Amino acid sequence: NRNFRNEGADSTHSPEFAMLEAYQAYSDYNGIADLTQELIQNAAIAVTGSTEVTWADGTVYDLGGEWERMSMYDSLNDALADAWEGADAAPRIDAATPLADLTTIAERFG
């Protein structure tokens, strides 16, 4: 379907974009993850003949094989650990992390 963002347009940016929505009856998030992986891998093969795609900057990504799956909290904690600077260890967050702690962490990164 066609979507439109309420933002400016110029010669390099159009606020109109296409979106693909998928639904799989009687499935859960693992089934949708499998479907998404298969869809993207098959699209890459159909377009390039391979699961390897090259970005505009020359970086090559291999979309083949099994994709890593992790929880949102594991993903956030990995990113936080990678970006954290200083002598203290990066905090770990989860669903019970108080808002004040989350605010302090967010303020550290601006």
N, C-alpha and C positions, 0 to 999 in steps of 0.2 A: 504494500500500500504506500501511498505518497504521504509524506509528513512535511511540516513546515515549521521551522524555528523562527521565533520573533527576534531576528538579529539582522545586522547589515549584510549586504551583498556587494561584492566587487568582482573584478575580473578573475580572481583566484578562489572565490568562495561563494557558493550558493547555499542559502539557508534551506533549500528544499532537498530532501533526501528520500531514498527508498528504504523501507524496513521489511525484513522478513520475520514473520511470526509463525511459530510451529506449535503444534499441540499433538500429544500422543495419548490417546485414551488409555486409562488403567496403568499409566506409567508413573514413576516417581522421578526425582531429580537425577538419579543415576541413569535411567533410561533416556531422559532428555539430554544428559551429558554425552551418552553414547551416540545419540542421533546427531547432535551438533558436531561432534568429532568426525563422524562418518560423512556428514554433509560437506564440511569444510575440506576434508581430505579428498573427497571425490570431485569437488569443484576445482581444487588445485590441479588434480590430474587431468580433468577435462580441459582446463585452460592452458596448462604448461606441459602436460605429458608426464608430470612428476609431482611428488609431494614437496619438492624443494621449490621455494619461491624466492625471488630476489627483490629486495626493497629498492627504492630509488637511490639510496645511498650506497648500494652495492652489497649490503648485508644479506646473506643467504640464510633463510629459515627452513628447516626441515619439519614439515607438518605431519610427517608419517609416524608410525608406531603408536604406542599407547601414550596418552597425555597424562601428565601428573595431575592428580586431583587432591585438593586439600580444603579444609574448612576455611571459612572467611577469617576466623580468628587466627588460625595458623598462618594464613597469608599475611594478615596485618602484622602479626608478631615477627615474621621473617623480614618484612619490609622495615619495620621499626628497628630491629636488630642491625640491619644493614646500614640504616641511616643515622643511628644513634652515635653521637660523639661525646667524648668525655671519659672520665675515669669510672663513672658509675655504669653499671650494667643497664641495658635497656629494660624497661618494665615489661611484664607480660600482661596482656589485657584479655578479658573474657566477658561474658554476659553480666557478671557481677561487679565489674570494675565501676567504681563510683564516678558520677559525672564530673566531679571536681578533679579527679585524677585524669580523666580523659581530656578535660579542658587544659590542664597543665601540660600534658603531652602535646596537644595540638598547638598551644602557644609557643612551645619550644621550636616548632617548625614554621612558625609564622602563618 
